[in-house]
Amino acid sequence: MQSAISKATLGRLPAYLHYVESVTTEHISAPAIARALDLGEVLVRKDLSLVCGKGKPKTGYDTDALTASLKAALGVNKVTPAVLVGAGKLGAALMDYSGFRDYGMEIIAAFDKDAEKSRNTSGKPVYPMEQLRRFCQIQDVKIGIITVPASAAQSVCDQLIASGIEAIWNFSPVMLKVPQSIALQNENLALSLAHLHSMQID
């Protein structure tokens, strides 16, 4: 069922999960979720139907069942290890963030060309790049996060793929070239900021 979920819908599922986990009632309705999240009721119904089918008339969805379905769709029933390359300020901030675990991912180590960065404030190890492939293979890591300058991003991407990484989360401001078999998610912070500026009202 998850293969039919669009990227836009998938982007709203964490908000649904966060809200549904906060309610204490046995059942919850699509209108209630829509009001709480300031979304259209039709949109919420459509999103949830892709995850767990339609709710029951008058009662809506069983809260526990909906929570389980949302977690399954987001893949958070198990925690998947990830590695990060680029232990600078952005990389360190991502390593310090504990909320990733709630959505099925945990950064277990970082890699950096600077040998002085042996450990960050999160207490997680920072290894030299030479150890990347062996570490990923031993730990069976499939997710890689890139937070290096644009000039180094493609090289890092290639090294991650050679290390067995199957999904890449890219924070570098560059379009990476990857095989079709590799899942790639780009986070363009500059583009997001430009979008924010465009939404401002004078």
C-alpha positions as CSV (number, residue, x, y, z in Angstrom):
1,M,0.0,0.0,0.0
2,Q,2.8,2.4,0.8
3,S,4.0,2.4,-2.8
4,A,0.8,4.2,-3.8
5,I,1.5,7.1,-1.3
6,S,2.6,10.3,-3.0
7,K,5.5,12.3,-1.8
8,A,3.1,15.1,-0.7
9,T,1.0,12.7,1.4
10,L,4.1,11.1,2.9
11,G,5.2,14.6,4.0
12,R,2.0,15.0,6.0
13,L,2.1,11.7,7.7
14,P,4.5,12.7,10.5
15,A,2.1,15.5,11.5
16,Y,-0.8,13.0,11.6
17,L,1.2,10.6,13.7
18,H,2.3,13.4,16.1
19,Y,-1.3,14.5,16.6
20,V,-2.8,11.1,16.8
21,E,-0.3,10.0,19.4
22,S,-1.3,13.0,21.6
23,V,-5.0,12.2,21.8
24,T,-6.4,10.1,24.6
25,T,-9.7,9.0,23.1
26,E,-10.3,5.5,21.8
27,H,-11.5,6.7,18.4
28,I,-10.6,9.8,16.3
29,S,-12.3,11.3,13.2
30,A,-10.9,12.8,10.1
31,P,-12.7,16.1,10.7
32,A,-11.0,16.3,14.2
33,I,-7.6,15.7,12.7
34,A,-8.3,18.3,9.9
35,R,-9.3,20.9,12.5
36,A,-6.3,20.3,14.7
37,L,-3.8,20.5,11.8
38,D,-5.6,23.2,9.9
39,L,-6.0,21.0,6.8
40,G,-8.9,20.2,4.5
41,E,-11.1,17.4,5.7
42,V,-11.2,15.9,2.2
43,L,-7.4,15.9,2.0
44,V,-7.1,14.2,5.4
45,R,-9.6,11.5,4.4
46,K,-7.8,10.8,1.2
47,D,-4.4,10.7,2.9
48,L,-5.6,8.3,5.7
49,S,-7.4,6.1,3.2
50,L,-4.1,5.3,1.6
51,V,-2.6,4.3,5.0
52,C,-5.4,2.4,6.7
53,G,-8.6,2.6,4.6
54,K,-11.7,4.5,5.4
55,G,-12.9,5.3,8.9
56,K,-16.1,3.9,10.3
57,P,-19.3,6.1,10.2
58,K,-19.8,8.2,13.3
59,T,-16.8,6.7,15.2
60,G,-14.0,7.4,12.7
61,Y,-10.7,5.5,13.2
62,D,-9.5,3.3,16.1
63,T,-6.7,5.5,17.5
64,D,-4.3,2.6,18.3
65,A,-4.9,1.0,14.8
66,L,-4.4,4.4,13.1
67,T,-1.2,5.0,15.0
68,A,0.2,1.6,14.1
69,S,-0.7,2.1,10.4
70,L,0.9,5.6,10.3
71,K,4.1,4.1,11.9
72,A,4.1,1.3,9.4
73,A,3.7,3.7,6.5
74,L,6.6,5.9,7.8
75,G,8.8,2.8,8.5
76,V,9.2,3.8,12.2
77,N,8.5,0.3,13.6
78,K,12.2,-0.3,13.6
79,V,15.1,2.0,13.9
80,T,17.4,2.1,10.8
81,P,21.1,3.1,11.4
82,A,22.5,6.0,9.3
83,V,25.9,7.6,8.9
84,L,26.6,11.3,8.3
85,V,29.5,12.7,6.3
86,G,30.6,16.2,7.2
87,A,30.9,16.8,11.0
88,G,30.8,20.6,10.8
89,K,28.1,22.8,12.4
90,L,25.2,21.5,10.4
91,G,26.4,17.9,10.7
92,A,26.9,18.3,14.4
93,A,23.4,19.8,14.8
94,L,21.8,16.8,13.0
95,M,23.8,14.4,15.2
96,D,22.6,16.2,18.3
97,Y,19.0,15.9,17.3
98,S,17.3,12.9,19.0
99,G,14.0,13.2,17.2
100,F,15.1,11.2,14.2
101,R,14.7,8.0,16.2
102,D,11.0,8.7,16.6
103,Y,10.7,8.4,12.8
104,G,12.8,5.3,12.3
105,M,16.3,6.5,11.9
106,E,19.4,7.0,14.1
107,I,22.7,8.5,13.2
108,I,25.2,6.1,14.7
109,A,28.4,7.7,13.5
110,A,29.9,10.5,11.4
111,F,32.8,10.7,9.1
112,D,35.0,13.7,8.3
113,K,38.3,14.5,6.7
114,D,39.4,16.4,9.8
115,A,40.9,13.9,12.1
116,E,40.6,16.3,15.1
117,K,36.8,15.8,15.1
118,S,36.9,12.4,17.0
119,R,33.6,13.0,18.8
120,N,30.9,15.6,18.9
121,T,28.6,16.9,21.6
122,S,26.2,14.1,21.1
123,G,28.9,11.7,22.2
124,K,28.7,9.8,18.9
125,P,32.0,8.9,17.2
126,V,33.5,10.8,14.2
127,Y,35.8,8.7,12.1
128,P,38.2,9.5,9.2
129,M,36.8,9.0,5.7
130,E,39.1,6.1,5.2
131,Q,37.0,4.0,7.5
132,L,33.7,4.7,5.8
133,R,33.3,1.6,3.7
134,R,34.4,-0.9,6.3
135,F,32.1,0.7,8.9
136,C,29.1,0.7,6.7
137,Q,29.6,-2.9,5.7
138,I,30.2,-4.2,9.2
139,Q,27.2,-2.2,10.7
140,D,25.0,-2.9,7.6
141,V,24.2,0.8,7.2
142,K,22.0,1.7,4.3
143,I,21.3,5.4,4.8
144,G,23.9,8.1,4.3
145,I,23.6,11.9,5.1
146,I,25.7,14.4,3.3
147,T,26.5,17.8,5.0
148,V,29.7,18.7,3.2
149,P,30.5,21.7,0.9
150,A,29.1,21.5,-2.6
151,S,32.6,20.9,-4.1
152,A,33.0,17.7,-2.1
153,A,29.4,16.4,-2.3
154,Q,29.6,14.3,-5.4
155,S,32.8,12.6,-4.3
156,V,31.2,11.8,-0.9
157,C,28.1,10.5,-2.6
158,D,30.1,8.2,-4.8
159,Q,31.9,6.9,-1.7
160,L,28.7,6.3,0.2
161,I,27.3,4.3,-2.8
162,A,30.5,2.3,-3.0
163,S,30.1,1.5,0.7
164,G,26.7,-0.1,0.2
165,I,24.5,2.9,1.0
166,E,21.1,2.7,-0.7
167,A,19.4,6.0,0.4
168,I,21.0,9.4,0.6
169,W,19.8,12.5,2.4
170,N,21.7,15.4,0.8
171,F,22.0,18.8,2.6
172,S,24.7,20.1,0.2
173,P,23.6,22.8,-2.3
174,V,24.3,20.7,-5.4
175,M,22.4,18.2,-7.6
176,L,23.9,14.8,-7.1
177,K,24.2,12.2,-9.8
178,V,23.1,8.7,-8.5
179,P,22.1,5.4,-10.1
180,Q,18.3,4.8,-10.4
181,S,18.6,2.2,-7.7
182,I,19.6,4.8,-5.1
183,A,17.0,6.8,-3.2
184,L,18.0,10.5,-3.1
185,Q,16.4,13.3,-1.0
186,N,17.8,16.8,-1.5
187,E,17.3,19.5,1.1
188,N,18.1,22.8,-0.5
189,L,18.2,25.2,2.5
190,A,18.7,28.3,0.3
191,L,15.7,27.4,-1.8
192,S,13.6,26.9,1.3
193,L,14.7,30.3,2.5
194,A,13.9,31.9,-0.8
195,H,10.4,30.3,-0.6
196,L,10.0,31.7,2.9
197,H,10.9,35.2,1.7
198,S,8.4,34.9,-1.2
199,M,5.6,34.1,1.3
200,Q,6.2,37.3,3.4
201,I,3.6,40.0,3.2
202,D,4.9,43.6,3.2
